[in-house]
Amino acid sequence: MTGRPRKAWLLSALLGSAAALGASALYAASRAKQAERRTPPIGAFLTVDGVRLHYVERGRGETLVLIHGNGTMIQDFLSSGIVDDLARRFRVIILDRPGYGYSDRPRGVWTPRAHATLYQKALQQLGVTQAVVLGHSWGTLVAIALALQAPRLVRSLVLASGYYYPTLRADVVLASPSAIPILGDVLRHTLSPVVGRALLPAMIKGMFAPAAIPARFDREFPTDMMLRPLQLRASAEDAALMTPVTVELQRHYRELNLPVAIIAGGADQIADVGRQSRRLHGEVSGSTLTVVPGLGHMIHHLAPDQVVAAVELAAERARAAAA
């Protein structure tokens, strides 16, 4: 190939790639707007340290704070049915974590401790002085960080399907490029939403496996919201941080001096029960452990009665400790 044809070929390839990326960007923007039109905000907003947070409140009574995992949002808990039950006895507060749903996510390192600081200030704005806190999956790390940083605020913990100790994880490796500034921005606004749309059904199936996806989740959870560029950034950053943040947090688990209820599915394919929940139970003095046989990662959808029971037990133990 002579010099001139080679230059022409490279120019054509560059122009073709630019056109493809441009088309992908238009597609991603269009689908994000469609997702938000179909799923408008369902709660109220508050601003903490310049970060606008979307939240939902249900019921009255003792305060219960629910913290969702990676990739999801408020609707994860709402579509599980546990909020309907718990709101009969608790004031249930659910916030979209930064970057998820309709909450902002300024640039920065959003560790569980950074989340916890934001949650503490948000709950103060909402007039909460004490609360039972339930975290699911990545949300368990936020719940633990909040209990460590604000022991007077957190009366008891419920930790569902958590990841507490560092292990090798393929999803961390796969998520890392999308978490890199500039490169990740390009991917999230072009290729990632397209690829994500193709992979999402299998990913969601894996979250529930070996159980089937519940009809209510399939009907009510807005999966298209997961593929918007900001939420893809939040999810990628959280996945990339998962291993390093557990290295730091695991040094402090023995400092948890409050009632802790741990619950997990015995067949969880996302967070190994033996390496994670059982190990934490052995390390946290006075904790309780419930393992539901044959169920996967989305335990609040698959065993809602057991999760509600874990919350009630944690609240009861907190009341007994206070008395």
C-alpha positions in Angstrom: 0.0 0.0 0.0 1.5 3.3 -1.0 1.6 6.4 1.2 -1.4 8.2 -0.4 -3.8 5.2 -0.4 -2.8 4.5 3.2 -3.6 8.1 4.3 -6.9 7.9 2.4 -7.8 4.6 4.2 -6.9 6.1 7.6 -8.9 9.2 6.9 -11.9 7.1 5.9 -11.6 5.0 9.0 -11.4 8.0 11.3 -14.4 9.6 9.6 -16.3 6.4 9.9 -15.5 6.0 13.6 -16.4 9.6 14.3 -19.8 9.1 12.5 -20.4 5.9 14.5 -19.6 7.6 17.8 -21.8 10.6 16.9 -24.7 8.3 16.0 -24.2 6.4 19.3 -24.1 9.7 21.3 -27.4 10.8 19.7 -29.0 7.5 20.4 -27.8 7.5 24.0 -29.1 11.0 24.6 -32.5 10.2 23.1 -32.9 7.0 25.1 -31.9 8.8 28.3 -34.6 11.5 27.7 -37.2 8.8 26.9 -36.3 7.0 30.2 -36.8 10.2 32.2 -40.1 11.0 30.5 -41.4 7.5 31.3 -40.1 7.7 34.9 -40.3 11.2 36.3 -39.3 11.9 39.9 -41.6 10.3 42.5 -40.4 12.0 45.6 -39.1 15.3 46.9 -35.7 17.0 46.8 -33.2 18.4 49.3 -29.7 19.9 48.9 -26.8 18.9 51.0 -23.4 20.5 50.5 -24.5 21.5 47.0 -25.6 18.0 46.1 -29.3 17.7 45.1 -30.8 14.5 46.4 -34.0 12.8 45.5 -35.8 11.0 48.2 -39.1 9.3 49.1 -40.8 9.0 52.5 -43.5 6.5 53.5 -45.3 5.8 56.8 -44.9 7.0 60.4 -43.2 5.8 63.5 -39.5 5.0 64.2 -37.3 6.1 61.3 -36.0 3.4 59.0 -33.5 4.4 56.3 -33.0 2.2 53.2 -29.8 2.4 51.2 -29.8 0.8 47.8 -27.0 -1.0 46.0 -25.0 -0.5 42.9 -26.8 0.3 39.6 -30.3 0.6 41.2 -32.4 3.4 42.8 -35.4 4.1 45.0 -37.6 1.9 42.9 -35.6 -1.2 43.8 -37.0 -1.1 47.3 -40.5 0.1 46.2 -40.9 -2.7 43.7 -39.8 -5.3 46.3 -42.9 -4.8 48.4 -41.0 -4.4 51.7 -41.8 -0.7 51.9 -45.5 -1.3 51.8 -45.1 -3.6 54.8 -42.6 -1.6 56.8 -44.4 1.7 56.3 -47.2 0.4 58.6 -44.8 0.6 61.5 -41.9 2.8 60.5 -41.2 6.2 58.9 -39.3 4.8 55.8 -36.9 7.1 54.1 -35.2 6.1 50.8 -32.7 8.3 49.0 -31.4 7.9 45.5 -27.6 7.6 46.2 -25.5 10.2 44.4 -25.7 9.7 40.6 -28.6 7.3 40.7 -32.2 8.0 39.9 -32.6 11.8 40.2 -29.7 12.6 42.6 -26.7 14.6 41.5 -23.2 13.2 41.6 -20.5 15.9 41.4 -17.0 14.8 40.4 -15.1 13.4 43.3 -14.3 10.1 45.0 -17.6 8.8 46.3 -16.5 6.3 49.0 -18.9 4.8 51.5 -17.6 7.3 54.0 -18.4 10.2 51.6 -21.9 8.8 51.1 -22.3 8.5 54.9 -21.4 12.1 55.5 -24.0 13.1 52.9 -26.6 10.8 54.5 -25.9 12.1 58.0 -26.5 15.7 56.9 -29.5 14.8 54.8 -31.2 13.0 57.7 -30.5 16.0 60.0 -32.3 18.2 57.5 -35.2 15.8 57.6 -35.3 16.0 61.4 -34.0 12.5 62.1 -32.1 12.0 65.3 -32.1 8.2 65.4 -32.8 5.6 62.8 -32.6 1.9 62.0 -30.5 1.6 58.8 -30.8 -1.1 56.1 -28.3 -1.4 53.4 -28.4 -3.7 50.4 -25.3 -4.9 48.5 -23.0 -1.8 48.0 -25.4 0.0 50.3 -24.3 -2.1 53.2 -20.9 -0.4 53.0 -22.6 3.0 53.3 -24.7 1.7 56.2 -21.6 0.5 58.0 -19.7 3.7 57.4 -22.7 5.7 58.7 -22.9 3.6 61.9 -19.1 4.2 62.4 -19.3 7.9 61.8 -22.6 8.7 63.5 -23.1 6.1 66.3 -25.7 8.3 68.0 -27.7 8.5 64.8 -27.7 4.8 63.9 -29.6 2.7 66.4 -29.2 -0.7 64.6 -28.1 -2.1 61.3 -29.6 -4.5 58.8 -27.1 -5.7 56.2 -28.6 -7.5 53.2 -26.5 -9.4 50.6 -23.4 -7.4 51.4 -19.9 -7.3 50.2 -17.6 -6.7 53.1 -14.1 -8.2 52.4 -11.9 -7.7 49.3 -11.9 -10.5 46.7 -11.0 -10.7 43.0 -14.1 -9.6 41.0 -14.5 -9.6 37.2 -17.1 -6.8 37.4 -14.5 -4.5 39.0 -12.1 -5.0 36.1 -14.8 -4.6 33.5 -16.1 -1.4 35.1 -12.8 0.3 35.5 -12.5 1.8 31.9 -15.9 3.5 32.3 -14.8 5.1 35.6 -11.8 6.8 34.1 -12.3 10.5 33.5 -12.5 11.6 29.8 -12.3 8.0 28.4 -15.2 7.0 30.6 -17.1 10.1 29.6 -16.8 9.3 25.9 -17.8 5.6 26.5 -20.8 6.5 28.7 -22.2 9.0 26.1 -21.6 6.7 23.1 -20.9 2.9 23.3 -21.7 2.0 26.9 -25.5 2.6 26.7 -25.7 0.5 23.5 -23.6 -2.4 25.0 -25.4 -2.1 28.3 -28.8 -2.4 26.7 -27.7 -5.7 25.2 -26.1 -7.0 28.4 -28.7 -5.8 30.9 -31.2 -8.7 30.7 -28.4 -11.2 31.5 -27.1 -9.0 34.3 -30.5 -8.6 36.0 -31.1 -12.4 35.6 -27.8 -13.0 37.4 -28.8 -10.7 40.3 -31.8 -12.9 41.0 -30.3 -16.3 40.1 -31.0 -19.1 40.8 -34.5 -17.7 41.4 -36.6 -16.2 38.6 -37.1 -12.5 38.3 -40.3 -11.5 40.2 -43.1 -10.2 38.0 -43.4 -7.1 40.1 -39.8 -6.1 39.6 -40.1 -6.8 35.9 -43.2 -4.7 35.7 -42.3 -1.7 38.0 -38.5 -1.3 38.0 -37.4 1.3 35.3 -34.4 -0.5 33.8 -33.9 2.1 31.1 -32.9 4.6 33.9 -29.9 2.5 34.6 -28.4 3.2 31.2 -28.3 7.0 31.4 -24.7 8.4 31.2 -24.7 9.8 34.8 -26.0 6.6 36.3 -23.5 4.5 34.3 -20.7 6.7 35.7 -22.0 6.2 39.3 -22.2 2.5 38.8 -18.8 2.2 37.2 -17.1 4.3 39.9 -18.8 2.3 42.7 -17.7 -1.0 41.1 -14.1 0.3 40.7 -14.0 1.4 44.4 -15.5 -1.8 45.8 -12.3 -3.7 46.6 -10.2 -0.8 47.9 -12.9 0.6 50.2 -13.4 -2.8 51.8 -9.7 -2.9 52.6 -10.2 0.2 54.7 -13.6 -0.6 56.2 -12.8 -4.1 57.3 -10.4 -2.8 59.9 -13.3 -1.2 61.8 -16.0 -3.9 61.8 -15.2 -4.9 65.4 -16.0 -1.3 66.4 -19.7 -1.8 65.5 -21.2 -1.7 69.0 -24.9 -1.8 68.1 -27.4 -4.5 67.1 -26.5 -5.8 63.6 -28.8 -8.2 61.6 -27.1 -9.8 58.6 -29.3 -11.5 56.0 -28.3 -13.1 52.6 -29.4 -15.7 50.1 -27.7 -19.0 50.4 -27.1 -19.2 46.6 -26.0 -15.6 46.1 -23.9 -15.5 42.9 -22.8 -11.9 43.4 -21.5 -11.9 46.9 -20.3 -15.2 48.3 -22.2 -15.9 51.5 -19.3 -17.8 53.2 -16.6 -15.2 52.4 -18.8 -12.2 53.1 -21.9 -12.5 55.4 -20.8 -15.5 57.4 -17.3 -14.0 57.9 -18.8 -10.7 59.0 -21.1 -12.5 61.5 -18.1 -14.1 63.1 -16.3 -10.8 63.4 -19.2 -8.5 64.7 -20.0 -9.4 68.3 -23.7 -10.0 69.0 -24.7 -9.9 65.3 -27.4 -12.2 64.0 -27.2 -14.1 60.7 -30.1 -15.3 58.5 -29.2 -17.3 55.4 -32.2 -18.1 53.2 -31.4 -21.3 51.2 -31.6 -21.4 47.5 -32.0 -17.7 46.9 -29.8 -15.1 45.2 -28.5 -11.6 45.7 -31.9 -9.6 45.5 -33.0 -11.0 48.9 -35.5 -8.2 49.6 -37.4 -9.2 46.5 -37.0 -13.0 46.9 -37.6 -13.2 50.7 -39.4 -10.0 51.7 -40.9 -11.4 54.8 -37.5 -12.5 56.2 -36.1 -9.1 55.4 -39.0 -7.3 57.2 -38.5 -9.7 60.1 -34.8 -8.8 60.2 -35.7 -5.1 60.4 -38.2 -5.6 63.2 -35.7 -7.7 65.1 -33.0 -5.0 64.7 -35.4 -2.3 65.9 -36.5 -4.5 68.8 -32.9 -5.1 69.9 -32.2 -1.4 69.7 -35.1 -0.6 71.9 -34.0 -3.3 74.4 -30.5 -1.9 74.4 -31.8 1.6 75.1 -34.0 0.4 77.9 
